């Protein structure tokens, strides 16, 4: 009888330890894939260098930067920001739905996130076309050189992000795939794109 009670107690302790270990593993889980995080960190370092160089040139010629900055329409910048913030919200909710096993909802939310990304590109294309038509090109001065460089490189990352979201859609649509780390990796990259734009928006449109 004593042996049976001891065995039951040991089994209960082992089960509790197993649950505790599973909870710890869930807590320390890093979303996505390690390779994606390396890519994201690399992009953040590169853009960080761009931002520092921009600030150095701005400090050397503040009046030219302020005068040129007045030719940007902050309302367009705000629309771009709202489009990407909404997109990131949809993508974040998509990851939550996928974790809950609601893949149909996750798929719809990913589509909405991608649609907001397309809206961002269309707004930026409109802004570029109006600036070029008004005679403000990449060779106009140092401010517009940085404007086209920063927004252009970021636009490339938005396009790449849409491609990655397309891979996420493929994962969610195929019941034999649906690998959670792929969904999380796509969301990780997309949130980086959003974060970079917030900094670019502050530097180009807001900071005086």
C-alpha positions in Angstrom: 0.0 0.0 0.0 2.8 2.4 0.9 4.6 1.5 -2.3 1.5 2.3 -4.3 1.1 5.6 -2.6 4.8 6.4 -3.2 4.5 5.5 -6.9 1.4 7.7 -7.2 3.1 10.6 -5.6 6.2 10.2 -7.8 3.9 10.0 -10.9 2.1 13.2 -9.8 5.4 15.0 -9.2 6.7 13.9 -12.7 3.5 15.1 -14.3 3.7 18.4 -12.5 7.3 18.8 -13.5 6.5 18.0 -17.1 3.7 20.6 -17.2 6.0 23.2 -15.6 8.7 22.4 -18.2 6.2 22.8 -21.0 5.1 26.1 -19.6 8.7 27.3 -19.3 9.3 26.2 -22.9 6.3 28.1 -24.1 7.4 31.3 -22.2 10.9 31.4 -23.6 9.8 30.5 -27.1 11.1 33.0 -29.7 8.5 33.5 -32.5 9.5 32.6 -36.0 12.8 31.3 -37.3 16.4 32.0 -36.2 17.5 32.8 -39.8 14.7 35.4 -40.1 15.8 37.1 -36.9 19.4 37.3 -38.2 18.0 38.9 -41.4 15.9 41.3 -39.3 18.7 42.3 -37.1 21.0 42.8 -40.1 18.4 45.2 -41.7 18.0 47.1 -38.5 21.8 47.6 -38.2 22.0 48.8 -41.8 19.0 51.2 -41.5 20.4 52.4 -38.2 23.6 53.4 -40.1 21.5 55.2 -42.7 19.7 57.1 -39.9 22.9 58.2 -38.3 24.3 59.4 -41.6 21.1 61.3 -42.2 21.4 63.1 -38.8 25.0 64.0 -39.5 24.2 65.6 -42.8 21.2 67.3 -41.3 23.4 68.8 -38.6 25.8 70.1 -41.1 23.1 71.9 -43.2 20.0 72.3 -41.0 18.4 75.2 -43.0 18.5 73.4 -46.3 16.9 70.3 -44.7 14.2 72.4 -43.0 13.3 74.3 -46.1 13.2 71.1 -48.2 11.1 69.3 -45.6 8.4 71.9 -45.9 7.7 70.6 -49.5 6.6 67.2 -48.0 3.0 66.7 -47.3 2.8 65.4 -43.7 -0.8 64.2 -44.3 0.5 61.7 -46.9 3.1 60.5 -44.4 0.4 60.0 -41.8 -1.7 58.0 -44.3 1.3 55.8 -45.0 1.8 55.3 -41.3 -1.8 54.4 -40.6 -1.7 51.9 -43.5 1.3 50.1 -42.1 0.0 50.2 -38.5 -3.3 48.7 -39.6 -1.4 46.1 -41.7 0.8 45.1 -38.7 -2.4 44.8 -36.5 -4.0 42.5 -39.0 -0.8 40.4 -39.3 -0.5 40.2 -35.5 -4.1 39.0 -35.2 -3.5 36.5 -38.0 -0.7 34.9 -35.9 -3.0 34.7 -32.9 -5.7 33.0 -35.0 -3.2 30.5 -36.5 -2.0 29.6 -33.0 -5.6 29.0 -32.0 -6.1 26.7 -35.0 -8.5 29.1 -36.8 -6.6 29.0 -40.1 -9.5 30.4 -42.2 -9.5 33.5 -40.0 -5.8 33.7 -40.1 -5.8 33.6 -43.9 -8.4 36.4 -44.1 -6.4 38.6 -41.7 -3.2 38.0 -43.7 -4.9 39.1 -46.9 -6.1 42.3 -45.1 -2.5 42.9 -43.9 -1.2 42.5 -47.4 -3.9 44.7 -48.8 -2.8 47.5 -46.5 0.8 47.0 -47.7 -0.4 47.5 -51.3 -2.2 50.7 -50.2 1.1 51.9 -48.7 2.9 51.3 -52.0 0.2 53.2 -54.0 0.3 56.2 -51.6 4.1 56.3 -51.8 4.0 56.1 -55.6 1.5 59.0 -55.7 3.7 61.0 -53.5 6.8 60.3 -55.6 5.0 61.2 -58.8 3.8 64.6 -57.4 7.3 65.4 -56.1 9.0 64.5 -59.4 6.4 66.5 -61.3 7.1 69.5 -59.1 10.8 69.2 -59.9 12.0 67.7 -56.6 14.2 64.8 -57.7 17.0 62.8 -56.1 19.6 65.3 -57.5 17.8 68.4 -56.2 19.7 68.6 -52.9 21.0 66.4 -50.0 17.6 66.2 -48.3 15.8 64.8 -51.3 18.7 62.5 -51.9 18.0 61.0 -48.5 14.3 61.2 -49.0 14.3 59.1 -52.1 17.0 56.7 -50.8 15.4 56.0 -47.5 11.8 55.7 -48.8 13.1 53.8 -51.9 15.0 51.2 -49.9 12.1 50.9 -47.5 9.7 50.4 -50.4 11.8 47.5 -51.6 11.5 46.0 -48.1 7.7 46.5 -48.2 7.6 44.7 -51.6 9.7 41.8 -50.2 7.5 41.7 -47.1 4.4 41.3 -49.4 6.2 38.3 -51.0 6.9 36.8 -47.6 3.2 37.3 -46.7 2.4 35.5 -49.9 4.5 32.5 -48.6 2.5 32.8 -45.3 -0.7 32.6 -47.3 0.5 29.4 -49.0 1.3 27.9 -45.6 -2.1 28.7 -44.2 -4.0 27.5 -47.3 -2.3 24.1 -47.4 -3.5 21.8 -44.5 -0.3 19.7 -45.0 1.8 22.7 -44.3 0.6 25.3 -41.7 4.0 25.4 -40.0 3.6 27.9 -37.2 7.2 29.0 -37.3 6.7 30.1 -40.9 3.7 32.2 -40.0 5.6 33.8 -37.2 8.6 34.4 -39.3 6.5 36.3 -41.9 4.9 38.4 -39.2 8.4 39.2 -37.7 9.6 40.6 -40.9 6.5 42.6 -41.5 6.6 44.2 -38.1 10.2 45.2 -38.8 9.0 46.9 -42.0 6.5 48.8 -39.9 9.0 49.8 -37.3 11.5 51.1 -39.9 8.8 53.3 -41.5 7.9 54.9 -38.1 11.5 56.0 -37.7 11.7 57.2 -41.4 8.4 59.1 -40.9 9.7 60.8 -37.8 13.0 61.8 -39.5 11.6 63.0 -42.8 8.2 64.4 -42.0 8.0 65.3 -38.3 11.4 66.3 -36.9 12.1 70.0 -37.1 
